[in-house]
Amino acid sequence: EVEQHAGKAVYDVEVVKGAQVFDVKISPDQGTVIASTEDRNDHDDHDQQD
């Protein structure tokens, strides 16, 4: 989904690696990762509505 980060539009995606879930923000212009944080509140079912 597209969100605002530091006043700019970014793609916000969820990446699952084993039991870990990460929120990753990606620049839509360059495709580079702007930020990545572990989502400790999303270890339950990894559904699309998180």
mmJSON file of the N, C-alpha and C atoms, coordinates in Angstrom:
{"data_MODEL":{"atom_site":{
"group_PDB":["ATOM","ATOM","ATOM","ATOM","ATOM","ATOM","ATOM","ATOM","ATOM","ATOM","ATOM","ATOM","ATOM","ATOM","ATOM","ATOM","ATOM","ATOM","ATOM","ATOM","ATOM","ATOM","ATOM","ATOM","ATOM","ATOM","ATOM","ATOM","ATOM","ATOM","ATOM","ATOM","ATOM","ATOM","ATOM","ATOM","ATOM","ATOM","ATOM","ATOM","ATOM","ATOM","ATOM","ATOM","ATOM","ATOM","ATOM","ATOM","ATOM","ATOM","ATOM","ATOM","ATOM","ATOM","ATOM","ATOM","ATOM","ATOM","ATOM","ATOM","ATOM","ATOM","ATOM","ATOM","ATOM","ATOM","ATOM","ATOM","ATOM","ATOM","ATOM","ATOM","ATOM","ATOM","ATOM","ATOM","ATOM","ATOM","ATOM","ATOM","ATOM","ATOM","ATOM","ATOM","ATOM","ATOM","ATOM","ATOM","ATOM","ATOM","ATOM","ATOM","ATOM","ATOM","ATOM","ATOM","ATOM","ATOM","ATOM","ATOM","ATOM","ATOM","ATOM","ATOM","ATOM","ATOM","ATOM","ATOM","ATOM","ATOM","ATOM","ATOM","ATOM","ATOM","ATOM","ATOM","ATOM","ATOM","ATOM","ATOM","ATOM","ATOM","ATOM","ATOM","ATOM","ATOM","ATOM","ATOM","ATOM","ATOM","ATOM","ATOM","ATOM","ATOM","ATOM","ATOM","ATOM","ATOM","ATOM","ATOM","ATOM","ATOM","ATOM","ATOM","ATOM","ATOM","ATOM","ATOM","ATOM","ATOM"],
"id":[1,2,3,4,5,6,7,8,9,10,11,12,13,14,15,16,17,18,19,20,21,22,23,24,25,26,27,28,29,30,31,32,33,34,35,36,37,38,39,40,41,42,43,44,45,46,47,48,49,50,51,52,53,54,55,56,57,58,59,60,61,62,63,64,65,66,67,68,69,70,71,72,73,74,75,76,77,78,79,80,81,82,83,84,85,86,87,88,89,90,91,92,93,94,95,96,97,98,99,100,101,102,103,104,105,106,107,108,109,110,111,112,113,114,115,116,117,118,119,120,121,122,123,124,125,126,127,128,129,130,131,132,133,134,135,136,137,138,139,140,141,142,143,144,145,146,147,148,149,150],
"type_symbol":["N","C","C","N","C","C","N","C","C","N","C","C","N","C","C","N","C","C","N","C","C","N","C","C","N","C","C","N","C","C","N","C","C","N","C","C","N","C","C","N","C","C","N","C","C","N","C","C","N","C","C","N","C","C","N","C","C","N","C","C","N","C","C","N","C","C","N","C","C","N","C","C","N","C","C","N","C","C","N","C","C","N","C","C","N","C","C","N","C","C","N","C","C","N","C","C","N","C","C","N","C","C","N","C","C","N","C","C","N","C","C","N","C","C","N","C","C","N","C","C","N","C","C","N","C","C","N","C","C","N","C","C","N","C","C","N","C","C","N","C","C","N","C","C","N","C","C","N","C","C"],
"label_atom_id":["N","CA","C","N","CA","C","N","CA","C","N","CA","C","N","CA","C","N","CA","C","N","CA","C","N","CA","C","N","CA","C","N","CA","C","N","CA","C","N","CA","C","N","CA","C","N","CA","C","N","CA","C","N","CA","C","N","CA","C","N","CA","C","N","CA","C","N","CA","C","N","CA","C","N","CA","C","N","CA","C","N","CA","C","N","CA","C","N","CA","C","N","CA","C","N","CA","C","N","CA","C","N","CA","C","N","CA","C","N","CA","C","N","CA","C","N","CA","C","N","CA","C","N","CA","C","N","CA","C","N","CA","C","N","CA","C","N","CA","C","N","CA","C","N","CA","C","N","CA","C","N","CA","C","N","CA","C","N","CA","C","N","CA","C","N","CA","C","N","CA","C","N","CA","C"],
"label_alt_id":[null,null,null,null,null,null,null,null,null,null,null,null,null,null,null,null,null,null,null,null,null,null,null,null,null,null,null,null,null,null,null,null,null,null,null,null,null,null,null,null,null,null,null,null,null,null,null,null,null,null,null,null,null,null,null,null,null,null,null,null,null,null,null,null,null,null,null,null,null,null,null,null,null,null,null,null,null,null,null,null,null,null,null,null,null,null,null,null,null,null,null,null,null,null,null,null,null,null,null,null,null,null,null,null,null,null,null,null,null,null,null,null,null,null,null,null,null,null,null,null,null,null,null,null,null,null,null,null,null,null,null,null,null,null,null,null,null,null,null,null,null,null,null,null,null,null,null,null,null,null],
"label_comp_id":["GLU","GLU","GLU","VAL","VAL","VAL","GLU","GLU","GLU","GLN","GLN","GLN","HIS","HIS","HIS","ALA","ALA","ALA","GLY","GLY","GLY","LYS","LYS","LYS","ALA","ALA","ALA","VAL","VAL","VAL","TYR","TYR","TYR","ASP","ASP","ASP","VAL","VAL","VAL","GLU","GLU","GLU","VAL","VAL","VAL","VAL","VAL","VAL","LYS","LYS","LYS","GLY","GLY","GLY","ALA","ALA","ALA","GLN","GLN","GLN","VAL","VAL","VAL","PHE","PHE","PHE","ASP","ASP","ASP","VAL","VAL","VAL","LYS","LYS","LYS","ILE","ILE","ILE","SER","SER","SER","PRO","PRO","PRO","ASP","ASP","ASP","GLN","GLN","GLN","GLY","GLY","GLY","THR","THR","THR","VAL","VAL","VAL","ILE","ILE","ILE","ALA","ALA","ALA","SER","SER","SER","THR","THR","THR","GLU","GLU","GLU","ASP","ASP","ASP","ARG","ARG","ARG","ASN","ASN","ASN","ASP","ASP","ASP","HIS","HIS","HIS","ASP","ASP","ASP","ASP","ASP","ASP","HIS","HIS","HIS","ASP","ASP","ASP","GLN","GLN","GLN","GLN","GLN","GLN","ASP","ASP","ASP"],
"label_asym_id":["A","A","A","A","A","A","A","A","A","A","A","A","A","A","A","A","A","A","A","A","A","A","A","A","A","A","A","A","A","A","A","A","A","A","A","A","A","A","A","A","A","A","A","A","A","A","A","A","A","A","A","A","A","A","A","A","A","A","A","A","A","A","A","A","A","A","A","A","A","A","A","A","A","A","A","A","A","A","A","A","A","A","A","A","A","A","A","A","A","A","A","A","A","A","A","A","A","A","A","A","A","A","A","A","A","A","A","A","A","A","A","A","A","A","A","A","A","A","A","A","A","A","A","A","A","A","A","A","A","A","A","A","A","A","A","A","A","A","A","A","A","A","A","A","A","A","A","A","A","A"],
"label_entity_id":["1","1","1","1","1","1","1","1","1","1","1","1","1","1","1","1","1","1","1","1","1","1","1","1","1","1","1","1","1","1","1","1","1","1","1","1","1","1","1","1","1","1","1","1","1","1","1","1","1","1","1","1","1","1","1","1","1","1","1","1","1","1","1","1","1","1","1","1","1","1","1","1","1","1","1","1","1","1","1","1","1","1","1","1","1","1","1","1","1","1","1","1","1","1","1","1","1","1","1","1","1","1","1","1","1","1","1","1","1","1","1","1","1","1","1","1","1","1","1","1","1","1","1","1","1","1","1","1","1","1","1","1","1","1","1","1","1","1","1","1","1","1","1","1","1","1","1","1","1","1"],
"label_seq_id":[1,1,1,2,2,2,3,3,3,4,4,4,5,5,5,6,6,6,7,7,7,8,8,8,9,9,9,10,10,10,11,11,11,12,12,12,13,13,13,14,14,14,15,15,15,16,16,16,17,17,17,18,18,18,19,19,19,20,20,20,21,21,21,22,22,22,23,23,23,24,24,24,25,25,25,26,26,26,27,27,27,28,28,28,29,29,29,30,30,30,31,31,31,32,32,32,33,33,33,34,34,34,35,35,35,36,36,36,37,37,37,38,38,38,39,39,39,40,40,40,41,41,41,42,42,42,43,43,43,44,44,44,45,45,45,46,46,46,47,47,47,48,48,48,49,49,49,50,50,50],
"pdbx_PDB_ins_code":[null,null,null,null,null,null,null,null,null,null,null,null,null,null,null,null,null,null,null,null,null,null,null,null,null,null,null,null,null,null,null,null,null,null,null,null,null,null,null,null,null,null,null,null,null,null,null,null,null,null,null,null,null,null,null,null,null,null,null,null,null,null,null,null,null,null,null,null,null,null,null,null,null,null,null,null,null,null,null,null,null,null,null,null,null,null,null,null,null,null,null,null,null,null,null,null,null,null,null,null,null,null,null,null,null,null,null,null,null,null,null,null,null,null,null,null,null,null,null,null,null,null,null,null,null,null,null,null,null,null,null,null,null,null,null,null,null,null,null,null,null,null,null,null,null,null,null,null,null,null],
"Cartn_x":[0.836,0.0,0.886,0.356,1.114,0.809,1.865,1.737,2.663,2.575,3.462,4.56,5.805,6.945,7.84,8.01,8.821,8.319,6.997,6.392,6.418,6.846,6.912,6.13,5.593,4.877,5.873,5.532,6.359,5.45,5.992,5.285,5.564,4.521,4.669,4.31,5.298,5.068,5.419,4.85,5.103,5.886,7.012,7.868,7.902,7.666,7.67,8.892,9.683,10.855,10.786,10.361,10.186,9.112,9.463,8.512,8.572,9.434,9.575,8.767,8.224,7.477,8.11,8.369,8.992,8.098,8.02,7.394,8.517,8.415,9.465,8.878,9.556,9.139,10.084,9.506,10.277,9.966,10.999,10.836,10.191,9.053,8.424,9.217,10.037,10.813,12.041,12.765,14.027,13.987,12.954,12.852,13.796,14.328,15.256,14.516,15.082,14.5,14.842,13.809,13.985,14.082,13.259,13.246,12.749,13.21,12.766,12.756,11.603,11.489,10.744,11.121,10.41,9.067,8.017,6.66,6.369,6.639,6.463,4.996,4.096,2.663,1.978,2.71,2.094,2.693,2.717,3.262,2.159,0.921,-0.173,-0.479,-1.009,-1.487,-1.022,-0.286,0.262,-0.802,-1.985,-3.013,-2.812,-3.546,-3.364,-3.94,-4.683,-5.296,-4.434,-3.225,-2.34,-1.654],
"Cartn_y":[-1.166,0.0,1.234,2.337,3.586,4.404,4.895,5.72,6.917,7.807,8.966,8.687,8.992,8.842,10.05,10.853,12.077,12.978,13.029,13.914,13.407,12.168,11.611,10.307,10.009,8.75,7.595,6.51,5.303,4.083,2.984,1.709,1.122,0.653,0.011,-1.457,-2.327,-3.758,-4.514,-5.682,-6.55,-7.76,-8.034,-9.154,-10.136,-11.41,-12.451,-13.333,-13.508,-14.384,-15.284,-16.513,-17.429,-16.91,-16.71,-16.198,-14.68,-14.031,-12.578,-11.907,-10.733,-9.927,-8.541,-8.01,-6.701,-5.787,-4.52,-3.482,-2.804,-2.792,-2.238,-1.108,0.04,1.18,1.287,1.388,1.373,2.619,3.233,4.396,3.958,4.555,4.162,4.63,5.663,6.19,5.346,4.941,4.241,2.772,2.352,0.961,0.59,1.577,1.314,1.266,0.518,0.422,1.692,2.35,3.576,3.253,2.307,1.937,0.509,-0.162,-1.519,-1.7,-2.103,-2.327,-3.627,-4.304,-5.529,-5.154,-5.801,-5.566,-6.604,-6.27,-7.213,-7.436,-6.622,-6.77,-7.675,-8.218,-8.969,-10.365,-11.108,-12.465,-13.513,-13.101,-14.053,-14.836,-14.19,-14.962,-14.431,-13.352,-12.794,-12.549,-12.136,-11.909,-10.57,-10.364,-9.188,-7.926,-8.014,-6.833,-6.189,-6.658,-6.076,-4.838],
"Cartn_z":[0.0,0.0,0.0,-0.481,-0.54,0.71,1.358,2.562,2.45,3.423,3.507,4.535,4.179,5.088,4.869,5.902,5.808,4.687,4.52,3.53,2.103,1.88,0.528,0.466,-0.705,-0.904,-0.915,-0.225,-0.201,-0.258,-0.755,-0.668,0.703,1.373,2.675,2.49,2.635,2.443,3.715,3.849,4.995,4.498,5.137,4.759,5.922,5.62,6.644,6.419,7.485,7.436,8.655,8.449,9.571,10.498,11.762,12.748,12.867,12.086,12.154,11.052,11.381,10.421,10.409,9.212,9.075,8.258,8.668,7.869,7.104,5.776,4.938,4.101,4.098,3.295,2.104,0.896,-0.342,-1.157,-1.713,-2.576,-3.884,-4.269,-5.529,-6.747,-6.588,-7.71,-8.023,-6.979,-7.182,-6.795,-6.075,-5.657,-4.532,-3.844,-2.747,-1.414,-0.469,0.868,1.637,2.155,2.929,4.413,4.87,6.287,6.419,7.464,7.754,9.264,9.802,11.24,11.492,12.563,12.927,13.525,13.048,13.545,14.615,15.854,16.962,17.309,16.783,17.052,16.044,15.079,13.99,13.865,14.945,14.912,14.912,14.671,14.815,13.548,12.523,11.38,10.031,9.989,8.759,7.693,8.095,7.086,6.397,5.323,4.494,5.109,6.188,6.771,7.841,8.089,9.108,8.566],
"occupancy":[1.0,1.0,1.0,1.0,1.0,1.0,1.0,1.0,1.0,1.0,1.0,1.0,1.0,1.0,1.0,1.0,1.0,1.0,1.0,1.0,1.0,1.0,1.0,1.0,1.0,1.0,1.0,1.0,1.0,1.0,1.0,1.0,1.0,1.0,1.0,1.0,1.0,1.0,1.0,1.0,1.0,1.0,1.0,1.0,1.0,1.0,1.0,1.0,1.0,1.0,1.0,1.0,1.0,1.0,1.0,1.0,1.0,1.0,1.0,1.0,1.0,1.0,1.0,1.0,1.0,1.0,1.0,1.0,1.0,1.0,1.0,1.0,1.0,1.0,1.0,1.0,1.0,1.0,1.0,1.0,1.0,1.0,1.0,1.0,1.0,1.0,1.0,1.0,1.0,1.0,1.0,1.0,1.0,1.0,1.0,1.0,1.0,1.0,1.0,1.0,1.0,1.0,1.0,1.0,1.0,1.0,1.0,1.0,1.0,1.0,1.0,1.0,1.0,1.0,1.0,1.0,1.0,1.0,1.0,1.0,1.0,1.0,1.0,1.0,1.0,1.0,1.0,1.0,1.0,1.0,1.0,1.0,1.0,1.0,1.0,1.0,1.0,1.0,1.0,1.0,1.0,1.0,1.0,1.0,1.0,1.0,1.0,1.0,1.0,1.0],
"B_iso_or_equiv":[0.0,0.0,0.0,0.0,0.0,0.0,0.0,0.0,0.0,0.0,0.0,0.0,0.0,0.0,0.0,0.0,0.0,0.0,0.0,0.0,0.0,0.0,0.0,0.0,0.0,0.0,0.0,0.0,0.0,0.0,0.0,0.0,0.0,0.0,0.0,0.0,0.0,0.0,0.0,0.0,0.0,0.0,0.0,0.0,0.0,0.0,0.0,0.0,0.0,0.0,0.0,0.0,0.0,0.0,0.0,0.0,0.0,0.0,0.0,0.0,0.0,0.0,0.0,0.0,0.0,0.0,0.0,0.0,0.0,0.0,0.0,0.0,0.0,0.0,0.0,0.0,0.0,0.0,0.0,0.0,0.0,0.0,0.0,0.0,0.0,0.0,0.0,0.0,0.0,0.0,0.0,0.0,0.0,0.0,0.0,0.0,0.0,0.0,0.0,0.0,0.0,0.0,0.0,0.0,0.0,0.0,0.0,0.0,0.0,0.0,0.0,0.0,0.0,0.0,0.0,0.0,0.0,0.0,0.0,0.0,0.0,0.0,0.0,0.0,0.0,0.0,0.0,0.0,0.0,0.0,0.0,0.0,0.0,0.0,0.0,0.0,0.0,0.0,0.0,0.0,0.0,0.0,0.0,0.0,0.0,0.0,0.0,0.0,0.0,0.0],
"pdbx_formal_charge":[null,null,null,null,null,null,null,null,null,null,null,null,null,null,null,null,null,null,null,null,null,null,null,null,null,null,null,null,null,null,null,null,null,null,null,null,null,null,null,null,null,null,null,null,null,null,null,null,null,null,null,null,null,null,null,null,null,null,null,null,null,null,null,null,null,null,null,null,null,null,null,null,null,null,null,null,null,null,null,null,null,null,null,null,null,null,null,null,null,null,null,null,null,null,null,null,null,null,null,null,null,null,null,null,null,null,null,null,null,null,null,null,null,null,null,null,null,null,null,null,null,null,null,null,null,null,null,null,null,null,null,null,null,null,null,null,null,null,null,null,null,null,null,null,null,null,null,null,null,null],
"auth_seq_id":[1,1,1,2,2,2,3,3,3,4,4,4,5,5,5,6,6,6,7,7,7,8,8,8,9,9,9,10,10,10,11,11,11,12,12,12,13,13,13,14,14,14,15,15,15,16,16,16,17,17,17,18,18,18,19,19,19,20,20,20,21,21,21,22,22,22,23,23,23,24,24,24,25,25,25,26,26,26,27,27,27,28,28,28,29,29,29,30,30,30,31,31,31,32,32,32,33,33,33,34,34,34,35,35,35,36,36,36,37,37,37,38,38,38,39,39,39,40,40,40,41,41,41,42,42,42,43,43,43,44,44,44,45,45,45,46,46,46,47,47,47,48,48,48,49,49,49,50,50,50],
"auth_comp_id":["GLU","GLU","GLU","VAL","VAL","VAL","GLU","GLU","GLU","GLN","GLN","GLN","HIS","HIS","HIS","ALA","ALA","ALA","GLY","GLY","GLY","LYS","LYS","LYS","ALA","ALA","ALA","VAL","VAL","VAL","TYR","TYR","TYR","ASP","ASP","ASP","VAL","VAL","VAL","GLU","GLU","GLU","VAL","VAL","VAL","VAL","VAL","VAL","LYS","LYS","LYS","GLY","GLY","GLY","ALA","ALA","ALA","GLN","GLN","GLN","VAL","VAL","VAL","PHE","PHE","PHE","ASP","ASP","ASP","VAL","VAL","VAL","LYS","LYS","LYS","ILE","ILE","ILE","SER","SER","SER","PRO","PRO","PRO","ASP","ASP","ASP","GLN","GLN","GLN","GLY","GLY","GLY","THR","THR","THR","VAL","VAL","VAL","ILE","ILE","ILE","ALA","ALA","ALA","SER","SER","SER","THR","THR","THR","GLU","GLU","GLU","ASP","ASP","ASP","ARG","ARG","ARG","ASN","ASN","ASN","ASP","ASP","ASP","HIS","HIS","HIS","ASP","ASP","ASP","ASP","ASP","ASP","HIS","HIS","HIS","ASP","ASP","ASP","GLN","GLN","GLN","GLN","GLN","GLN","ASP","ASP","ASP"],
"auth_asym_id":["A","A","A","A","A","A","A","A","A","A","A","A","A","A","A","A","A","A","A","A","A","A","A","A","A","A","A","A","A","A","A","A","A","A","A","A","A","A","A","A","A","A","A","A","A","A","A","A","A","A","A","A","A","A","A","A","A","A","A","A","A","A","A","A","A","A","A","A","A","A","A","A","A","A","A","A","A","A","A","A","A","A","A","A","A","A","A","A","A","A","A","A","A","A","A","A","A","A","A","A","A","A","A","A","A","A","A","A","A","A","A","A","A","A","A","A","A","A","A","A","A","A","A","A","A","A","A","A","A","A","A","A","A","A","A","A","A","A","A","A","A","A","A","A","A","A","A","A","A","A"],
"auth_atom_id":["N","CA","C","N","CA","C","N","CA","C","N","CA","C","N","CA","C","N","CA","C","N","CA","C","N","CA","C","N","CA","C","N","CA","C","N","CA","C","N","CA","C","N","CA","C","N","CA","C","N","CA","C","N","CA","C","N","CA","C","N","CA","C","N","CA","C","N","CA","C","N","CA","C","N","CA","C","N","CA","C","N","CA","C","N","CA","C","N","CA","C","N","CA","C","N","CA","C","N","CA","C","N","CA","C","N","CA","C","N","CA","C","N","CA","C","N","CA","C","N","CA","C","N","CA","C","N","CA","C","N","CA","C","N","CA","C","N","CA","C","N","CA","C","N","CA","C","N","CA","C","N","CA","C","N","CA","C","N","CA","C","N","CA","C","N","CA","C","N","CA","C","N","CA","C"],
"pdbx_PDB_model_num":[1,1,1,1,1,1,1,1,1,1,1,1,1,1,1,1,1,1,1,1,1,1,1,1,1,1,1,1,1,1,1,1,1,1,1,1,1,1,1,1,1,1,1,1,1,1,1,1,1,1,1,1,1,1,1,1,1,1,1,1,1,1,1,1,1,1,1,1,1,1,1,1,1,1,1,1,1,1,1,1,1,1,1,1,1,1,1,1,1,1,1,1,1,1,1,1,1,1,1,1,1,1,1,1,1,1,1,1,1,1,1,1,1,1,1,1,1,1,1,1,1,1,1,1,1,1,1,1,1,1,1,1,1,1,1,1,1,1,1,1,1,1,1,1,1,1,1,1,1,1]
}}}
